[in-house]
Each structure stands twice: as structure tokens, then as C-alpha cells.
Amino acid sequence: FNRLMMPSMYSHMRHWCLLLVKITRCSYWFIQRGVLAALNFFEYWKQIDTRLDGVANTAMVELGDTRLAGYFAEKRFSQQPFFRNGIPALVAYPANCRSPSCYMRYPGELTVDSVVNWVASSIVGLPRILYYSKETLGPQFIGKNSHHKVKAIFFSSTGERAAPFLRQAAQEYSSYASFAFVLWKEEESQIWWNSLGVESAPALVFLKGPGAKPVVYHGTFSKSEFTEIMEEHKHQELQQLRSDTSLDLGCDARGHSRAGKEMMIWYCVIAAGRPGVELSKKRQILRKAQDQLRSAADESTGNLEILVQVASAATALKDDRLTFVWLDGELQKKLCAFYLATDYHGACGPRGFEDDNDKPEVFIVRFQRNATYEALKADKKNNLIETLQGQDIPDASQLVARYNGPDEILEINKWVSQIIKDGDTREIPYFTSKVPDLLPEETSKEWLSGTKSIRSAGKSLKERVQNSGFSFSDYLTDPRVGPALLMLACISWGTIWFKNIQSAQKTPTDEAPKDRTNKRRRPKLSPTLFGQPTETGTDPEPKDAREWEIEDSDSD
């Protein structure tokens, strides 16, 4: 990685990149100044490179390459390059970076855990995997997370943070699974053995639905091994019928069976109800019924007596013409009520006040495609009016049958087998009707919306200030700061002195006395009852008027 790669590096960058600017053994001046201990970080760098494998690309820049190293250095006021926290220094380039100045500097302590956590959290934006205790694992993780997701639980004996590839898997499989960590303690080992079958740590446990046996893996895993395990166990044993899974499960009249488009008739067994204890019991029974059919279809382990009774259902399940699912009747009220038609209040819709009458229902839907109908539909594809009128009509005919028997596994399978046998052999009229759409569930990816752009990593106000390169201490080390402050002080003192001299030499001007007669007199109140004006003074005197003195008549 040298300076010749710089012009083309940004146009080809598709992943997060972490660069290490380090010194070499030839940099004698830096070694003499106490940076020799930084050479030990090279061993840490190897561990960081290993742990970030597949998450971020890494590279090193030699300090001897002054041009490239100076590019990553900060600049003083004198434009001299320097590394604020010394050598080695870490910088990170975001994914899809198109500018040479969009890198971010690592401001923390140079330890393996700190650097890896900074890259995974602040740069790449991977979700954190939290630790739970034996008291909080059940109510806050298993019972609180989405019911359709697989629960993946890691047992750690060290209490360290999740590896970046585990956090990356938590991001990629967020629609299928929820992840948690548990700190392994010897005094709690018996609890974990009895409940989950975990013998020791490290271990990985998958919980794939109510009543399902935990799947346990002991030991450590590489990224490729863990990806293979997740692909194998990302679905529950009895999957939920959702808006994003209905087509894949073969339980949508607008789609096809899991066997492909060539299959004209297929079936879907659904357990519908409000999420709770009763629905969990019904899901457990339906899952066991599915397992029984799989065992019966397996010639090596199948029970011949059971196979005779459920042959049609076992064959349909093996041929991907039969699917077992469960439906959230509280959320998908319209579709649930559409299939059950009558007496659905115990299984569909939200609970009322003090309504504990939960009664999940099991029913089967028969889907049928008609080759003649599809041929006619293809001929009418050019007719715009008929296309608009039939765009909400499903392609497959649906026939629903409700199970009213006991909650016994064999009885359910015998009933399903009889339905399939009759549905495959009898001539049933073909008809279609508008089916309510499945409502979209929670996205579970809201926390991912900010990680799709560069602004999500290192672009908060605090991190922008840290990455701006501004530091007040830089001003204290600049030699121009002292003279500049002295000059400002002199200018300020001179301004104050000049204003004081002007105020002392200034003579008071002869200002005209205020004419009190010009003041507006306040009108006197009228003494009359109705406010009519009266004379308040005498008539004006003439200029040549004289005042005559009246002599007292008594003086004569």
C-alpha cells in the first residue's frame, strides 16, 4: 500500500477500510523520543486484522513514506504535519467513499478490544449483542422478542464482547433470529444443563419454537462455520405465516406450492390464534404432528403401522405439497376470519377487556390451479379492462376444512391424510374469490436504516467535533498566538485611552433651556354637570389700557 495506489483507491473502495500509520525500524529519531513501545502494537494489529476479517479491510502505511504519511497527518497553522496522539495512528475509510477526506480518526486507547469495538460500532454500525443473566434471559429475551424468530444464545466464559462476524450475522439474519449472550458460571451450570442441555462454555444454543428441543453446539466457530450453522437453523420448526413468507411456504393463493409451478393441487395446515399459552400449546402439537409425518415418510425409521394410517399426508409432506404453519390471529384478523368464517372470536382479532377465552383453531386449506383457467387468463392478458378487474383475484381455488377432533397428534395426521386423499381423487368445482391480504409485520430493521449511508458512522455532533481536527491546545503551541494577543491588547488599550481623552476635552454645549411654557398643559376638568366649557380667565387687555385706582369714598 503506497502512494501510487492513492489516486485509484477511492474509486474501487466497496468495504470499510482501516489504515495503520506506523513507524519503521529505520525511523531512529522517533524511537529515541520514546515511541519504541509503540512497536509492540504491531502484535495487537495482527489480532485486530484477524478479528475484523470479513468486516473491514486493513492496510498499513510506513512513516518513511513521508508524502503518504503526511497526507493522513493533521496540519498545524504553519501547515506542518503532526499526529496528535503520536504513532501509531489509526484512520478508517467508510464504505463507498468517494472523497479522499472522508476518513475518520481513532481517538481512543490502542487496545485490541477498543479498536475492534470502535470499528464494529462507530464505523460499520453493527448491532450490539447484549448479555443476559439467568433471571432476565426468559422474560426479557425469549418471551419479549418476536415469536416467529429463532433464539440464538451464546455462552461465554470470559464475558468479552461479541466478535465482529457474530454482530455482522446478527445484522444479516435479523429477520430470522434474535441473538443473546450469557456469562457462564460454574454455580449455574446445573441450571443450564437441565433447561438447555449446555455442558460447558463456549457454546451456542438454538431455540426453534415452543416445545422444540434445543439445538446445542459446543466449542468455537469460524465465520464460515457459523454461517453454515445459521443457514441450517435460521427457521423455526413450525414457521409463521407472514406477509414476507407466505409465497415461500406455499400458503398463498397468488403463488405456487413448494414443489414448483407444475403442481396443480397442494395443501397448507394452519394453527391460528392469539399469541399466548394456548397458541403455544397448539403450535407444539402441530409441530409434533409434522415430525411424526416426517418420521413415517422415512423408510429407515418409519413406523409401518402409522404409515398406513397417514400415508397420503406423509407422501404429500415429502413431496413438498403439504406445509404446516401457524398464524397470528390477533394481527391477521381479516385473513383469520375469512378462513374460519364463523365462530372465530376465540382465535381471531384482539382480546377484549377481561377476555381470556383463547381458543386456537386448526384448519387446512386446499389450493388448486386450473390449467384451462390459466390458459384463458393468458389469452385475455391483452384486455386491459379484464386485467384490472381481475388483478385482486387469486390464481388458485381455495377450500377450507376445520379440525374439530381431539388434540392428539395421530388423530390430526389421520384427519389431514383423509383430506388430502379426498382432495386428490374427488372432482371439486374450481372457483376463486378475493382473499384478504396479510398485513405486514414489524420490520425489525429500523435500527439498520442509519447504517446504509456514510452519515451513520462517525457523523454525530460529538464525533464530528472530534474528527474535525480542532483542539484548543493547538493554539497554545503556535508561535504566532502570543504576538497576536499582545497586538489585540494594545489596540484595545489604545481605543479606551483615545475615548477617555476625547471625553475630557469635550466642552459642554449651550443647550437652550427647556421651555416650560411649551409643555403641554393638562386640560382642566369642566365644573359643569354636562361638561360644557366655561371661562376660566378674563378677556385679554388692550395694549394702551391703564388701571384706574378706585379711591375709598370714606377718605373724602
ZIGIRA-V618661 format. One record per backbone hydrogen bond with DSSP energy under -1.0 kcal/mol. CO is the residue of the C=O (numbers start at 1). NH is the residue of the N-H. If there is no record, write none. Layout:
CO_NH ; CO_NH
This chain:
2_5 ; 16_57 ; 17_93 ; 18_59 ; 19_91 ; 20_61 ; 21_89 ; 22_63 ; 24_27 ; 26_28 ; 27_31 ; 28_32 ; 29_33 ; 30_35 ; 31_34 ; 35_38 ; 36_39 ; 37_40 ; 38_41 ; 39_42 ; 40_43 ; 41_45 ; 42_46 ; 43_47 ; 44_48 ; 45_49 ; 46_50 ; 47_51 ; 48_52 ; 50_53 ; 52_55 ; 52_56 ; 57_18 ; 59_20 ; 61_22 ; 62_65 ; 64_66 ; 65_69 ; 66_70 ; 67_71 ; 68_72 ; 74_82 ; 76_79 ; 80_76 ; 82_74 ; 83_86 ; 89_21 ; 90_106 ; 91_19 ; 92_104 ; 93_17 ; 99_102 ; 104_92 ; 109_111 ; 111_115 ; 112_116 ; 113_117 ; 114_118 ; 115_119 ; 116_120 ; 117_121 ; 118_122 ; 118_123 ; 119_124 ; 120_126 ; 130_181 ; 133_137 ; 136_140 ; 137_142 ; 138_143 ; 141_145 ; 146_149 ; 150_178 ; 151_207 ; 152_180 ; 153_205 ; 154_182 ; 155_203 ; 156_184 ; 163_167 ; 164_168 ; 165_169 ; 166_170 ; 167_171 ; 168_172 ; 169_173 ; 173_176 ; 173_177 ; 176_150 ; 178_152 ; 180_154 ; 181_132 ; 182_156 ; 185_188 ; 186_189 ; 188_192 ; 189_193 ; 190_194 ; 191_195 ; 192_196 ; 192_197 ; 192_198 ; 202_219 ; 203_155 ; 204_217 ; 205_153 ; 206_215 ; 207_151 ; 208_237 ; 209_212 ; 215_206 ; 217_204 ; 222_226 ; 223_227 ; 224_228 ; 225_229 ; 226_230 ; 227_231 ; 228_232 ; 229_233 ; 239_326 ; 242_246 ; 245_249 ; 246_251 ; 252_255 ; 253_396 ; 257_260 ; 264_369 ; 266_367 ; 267_323 ; 268_365 ; 269_325 ; 270_363 ; 271_327 ; 272_361 ; 273_329 ; 276_280 ; 277_281 ; 278_282 ; 279_283 ; 280_284 ; 281_285 ; 282_286 ; 283_287 ; 284_288 ; 285_289 ; 286_290 ; 287_291 ; 288_292 ; 289_293 ; 290_294 ; 291_295 ; 292_296 ; 293_297 ; 294_298 ; 298_302 ; 303_307 ; 304_308 ; 306_310 ; 310_314 ; 311_315 ; 312_316 ; 313_317 ; 314_318 ; 315_319 ; 316_321 ; 317_320 ; 321_267 ; 323_269 ; 325_271 ; 326_241 ; 327_273 ; 327_329 ; 328_332 ; 329_349 ; 331_333 ; 332_336 ; 333_337 ; 334_338 ; 335_339 ; 336_340 ; 337_341 ; 340_342 ; 344_347 ; 344_348 ; 346_359 ; 352_355 ; 356_358 ; 361_272 ; 362_403 ; 363_270 ; 364_401 ; 365_268 ; 366_399 ; 367_266 ; 368_397 ; 370_374 ; 371_375 ; 372_376 ; 373_377 ; 374_378 ; 375_379 ; 376_380 ; 380_383 ; 383_387 ; 384_388 ; 385_389 ; 386_390 ; 397_368 ; 399_366 ; 401_364 ; 406_408 ; 408_412 ; 409_413 ; 410_414 ; 411_415 ; 412_416 ; 413_417 ; 414_418 ; 415_419 ; 416_420 ; 417_421 ; 418_422 ; 419_423 ; 420_424 ; 421_425 ; 422_426 ; 445_448 ; 446_449 ; 448_451 ; 453_456 ; 454_457 ; 460_464 ; 461_465 ; 462_466 ; 463_467 ; 471_474 ; 473_477 ; 478_481 ; 480_484 ; 481_485 ; 482_486 ; 483_487 ; 484_488 ; 485_489 ; 486_490 ; 487_491 ; 488_492 ; 489_493 ; 490_494 ; 491_495 ; 492_496 ; 493_497 ; 494_498 ; 495_499 ; 496_500 ; 497_501 ; 498_502 ; 499_503 ; 500_504 ; 501_505 ; 509_511 ; 552_555
